[in-house]
C-alpha cells in the first residue's frame, strides 16, 4: 500500500509532461503557421507591387506616330517611286539627274520656292550630319527600334551629332541641292527601317511599330 502514491505521482508526472509536450507542439505549430501566413502575404504584396510597377511602365511607354517633317500647308511635290502606282504618279516619282531618270527614294516637300522650317518626324538621336556636294546638308535621326528619318537639301541645321531630338523639334531650314535642282528650295525626306527604304507617305500618321 505504501507504493501506490509513488505510482500515482509517476502517472501524474507523465500526464503533465505529455500535456506540456503536446502544448509545446501546438505553440510551435501556431508560430510556424503565423510565420508562413505572413511570408505568403508579404510575397503576394511584393508580386503585386512588382506587377503594378511593370503596368505603370507599360502605360507610360507610348509609341509615336510618324509625323510630316513640315508644318501644315506645305505639300508633297515629288512622290516615293512605287512600281505598282499608276503611270501618272510614277512620272511624278522620277528624278532626272545627269540625263538619267532615277526612281525617287523618298518624298519631297516644297513651298513655292520659299524656305520653311524642317521638323523632326519622330524622336531619336542624330546619327548623321554631313554636307554633301550633291545632296546638300543632310541630317539623319535614328530611334531605338532602328527606324531612321533622313532630311536632305537643308540650308541650315539646328542640331549636332549624337544630340537627342524630340518629335516636332525644328531641326533646320529647307534649301536647294544639285540632285533635285529643278525643285529649287525643297526638302527631300527619307524613311528607313533596319536600313531598308520605306514609303514615308504610306506611314504618315501611322504608329512607328507598323513600319516594315
C-alpha positions as CSV (number, residue, x, y, z in Angstrom):
1,X,0.0,0.0,0.0
2,X,2.9,2.4,0.5
3,X,3.9,2.1,-3.2
4,X,0.7,3.4,-4.6
5,X,1.3,7.1,-4.1
6,X,4.6,6.7,-6.0
7,X,2.7,5.1,-8.9
8,X,0.1,7.8,-8.8
9,X,2.8,10.5,-8.8
10,X,4.6,8.8,-11.6
11,X,1.5,8.6,-13.7
12,X,0.6,12.2,-12.9
13,X,4.1,13.3,-13.9
14,X,3.9,11.5,-17.2
15,X,0.5,13.1,-17.8
16,X,1.7,16.6,-17.1
17,X,4.9,16.1,-19.2
18,X,2.8,14.8,-22.1
19,X,0.4,17.7,-21.8
20,X,3.3,20.2,-21.7
21,X,4.8,18.4,-24.7
22,X,1.6,18.5,-26.7
23,X,1.0,22.1,-25.7
24,X,4.5,23.0,-26.8
25,X,3.9,21.4,-30.2
26,X,0.7,23.4,-30.5
27,X,2.5,26.6,-29.8
28,X,5.3,25.8,-32.2
29,X,2.8,24.9,-34.9
30,X,0.9,28.2,-34.4
31,X,4.2,30.1,-34.6
32,X,5.0,28.3,-37.9
33,X,1.5,28.8,-39.3
34,X,1.7,32.6,-38.4
35,X,5.1,32.9,-40.0
36,X,4.0,31.0,-43.1
37,X,1.0,33.2,-43.5
38,X,3.0,36.4,-43.0
39,X,5.5,35.2,-45.6
40,X,2.8,34.4,-48.1
41,X,1.1,37.8,-47.6
42,X,4.5,39.5,-47.9
43,X,5.3,37.6,-51.1
44,X,1.9,38.4,-52.7
45,X,2.4,42.0,-51.7
46,X,5.8,42.1,-53.4
47,X,4.5,40.4,-56.6
48,X,1.5,42.8,-56.7
49,X,3.9,45.7,-56.2
50,X,6.2,44.5,-59.0
51,X,3.2,43.9,-61.3
52,X,1.9,47.4,-60.6
53,X,5.3,48.9,-61.4
54,X,5.5,47.0,-64.6
55,X,2.0,48.0,-65.6
56,X,2.8,51.6,-64.8
57,X,5.9,51.5,-67.1
58,X,3.9,50.0,-69.9
59,X,1.3,52.7,-69.6
60,X,3.9,55.4,-69.6
61,X,5.6,54.0,-72.7
62,X,3.7,55.3,-75.7
63,X,4.5,54.6,-79.3
64,X,4.8,57.7,-81.5
65,X,3.1,58.1,-84.9
66,X,5.2,59.2,-87.8
67,X,4.6,62.9,-88.4
68,X,5.1,65.0,-91.5
69,X,8.5,66.8,-91.3
70,X,6.9,70.1,-92.3
71,X,4.1,72.4,-91.0
72,X,0.5,72.2,-92.3
73,X,0.1,73.8,-95.7
74,X,3.4,72.6,-97.2
75,X,2.7,69.8,-99.7
76,X,4.4,66.9,-101.4
77,X,5.7,67.8,-104.9
78,X,7.5,64.5,-105.7
79,X,6.4,61.1,-104.5
80,X,8.2,57.9,-103.5
81,X,8.6,55.7,-106.5
82,X,6.4,52.6,-106.4
83,X,6.2,50.2,-109.3
84,X,2.6,49.5,-108.5
85,X,1.4,53.1,-108.8
86,X,-0.3,54.3,-112.0
87,X,1.8,55.9,-114.7
88,X,0.8,59.4,-113.8
89,X,2.1,59.1,-110.2
90,X,5.2,57.2,-111.4
91,X,6.0,60.1,-113.6
92,X,5.9,62.3,-110.5
93,X,8.2,59.9,-108.7
94,X,11.2,60.2,-111.1
95,X,14.3,62.4,-110.7
96,X,16.2,63.5,-113.8
97,X,19.8,63.8,-112.9
98,X,22.7,63.9,-115.4
99,X,20.4,62.9,-118.2
100,X,19.1,59.8,-116.5
101,X,15.7,59.2,-114.8
102,X,16.1,57.7,-111.4
103,X,13.3,56.4,-109.0
104,X,12.7,58.7,-106.0
105,X,13.7,57.0,-102.8
106,X,11.8,59.5,-100.6
107,X,9.3,62.2,-100.8
108,X,9.9,65.9,-101.5
109,X,8.2,68.9,-99.9
110,X,8.2,72.5,-101.4
111,X,6.6,75.8,-100.6
112,X,6.6,77.8,-103.8
113,X,10.4,78.2,-103.6
114,X,10.2,79.8,-100.2
115,X,12.3,78.4,-97.3
116,X,10.4,76.7,-94.4
117,X,11.1,75.0,-91.1
118,X,12.0,71.3,-91.1
119,X,10.6,69.3,-88.2
120,X,11.7,66.0,-86.6
121,X,9.2,63.5,-87.9
122,X,9.9,61.3,-84.8
123,X,12.0,61.4,-81.6
124,X,15.5,59.9,-81.7
125,X,19.2,60.7,-81.8
126,X,21.1,62.5,-84.6
127,X,23.3,59.8,-86.2
128,X,24.4,61.7,-89.3
129,X,25.2,65.3,-90.1
130,X,27.1,65.9,-93.3
131,X,27.3,68.5,-96.1
132,X,27.1,66.5,-99.4
133,X,28.1,68.3,-102.6
134,X,25.2,66.8,-104.5
135,X,22.5,66.2,-101.8
136,X,23.2,69.3,-99.7
137,X,23.2,69.4,-96.0
138,X,21.9,66.1,-94.6
139,X,20.6,65.1,-91.2
140,X,19.6,61.6,-90.1
141,X,17.7,60.8,-86.9
142,X,17.5,57.2,-85.6
143,X,15.4,55.8,-82.8
144,X,15.9,52.7,-80.6
145,X,13.9,50.5,-83.0
146,X,16.4,51.2,-85.8
147,X,13.9,53.4,-87.7
148,X,15.6,56.4,-89.3
149,X,14.4,59.6,-90.9
150,X,16.7,61.5,-93.2
151,X,16.4,65.1,-94.2
152,X,18.3,66.3,-97.3
153,X,18.7,69.6,-99.1
154,X,18.8,71.6,-96.0
155,X,20.1,75.2,-96.0
156,X,21.0,75.1,-92.3
157,X,20.7,72.7,-89.3
158,X,19.9,73.4,-85.6
159,X,21.2,70.0,-84.3
160,X,24.5,68.3,-83.7
161,X,25.8,64.7,-83.9
162,X,24.5,62.5,-81.0
163,X,22.0,65.1,-79.9
164,X,18.7,63.8,-78.6
165,X,15.7,65.2,-80.6
166,X,12.0,65.2,-79.8
167,X,9.3,64.8,-82.4
168,X,8.3,68.2,-83.7
169,X,11.5,70.0,-82.9
170,X,12.7,72.4,-85.6
171,X,15.9,70.7,-86.8
172,X,16.8,73.1,-89.7
173,X,15.6,75.1,-92.8
174,X,14.9,73.8,-96.3
175,X,17.3,74.7,-99.1
176,X,18.5,73.7,-102.5
177,X,20.7,70.9,-103.8
178,X,22.3,69.7,-107.1
179,X,20.5,66.4,-107.2
180,X,17.0,67.9,-107.5
181,X,17.8,71.3,-108.8
182,X,14.5,71.5,-110.6
183,X,12.6,71.7,-107.3
184,X,14.7,74.7,-106.2
185,X,14.0,75.3,-102.4
186,X,12.7,72.0,-101.0
187,X,13.1,69.1,-98.5
188,X,13.9,65.6,-99.5
189,X,12.6,63.2,-96.8
190,X,13.6,59.5,-96.5
191,X,12.3,56.8,-94.2
192,X,14.2,53.6,-93.4
193,X,13.7,50.6,-91.1
194,X,16.8,48.4,-90.5
195,X,18.4,50.2,-93.5
196,X,15.5,49.3,-95.8
197,X,13.8,52.1,-97.7
198,X,10.1,52.6,-96.9
199,X,7.5,54.9,-98.4
200,X,7.2,57.8,-96.0
201,X,3.8,58.9,-97.3
202,X,2.3,55.4,-96.6
203,X,3.2,55.7,-92.9
204,X,2.4,59.3,-92.1
205,X,0.2,59.4,-89.0
206,X,0.7,55.7,-88.5
207,X,2.3,54.1,-85.4
208,X,6.0,53.6,-85.8
209,X,5.7,50.0,-84.9
210,X,3.7,49.4,-88.1
211,X,6.7,50.4,-90.3
212,X,8.2,47.4,-92.1
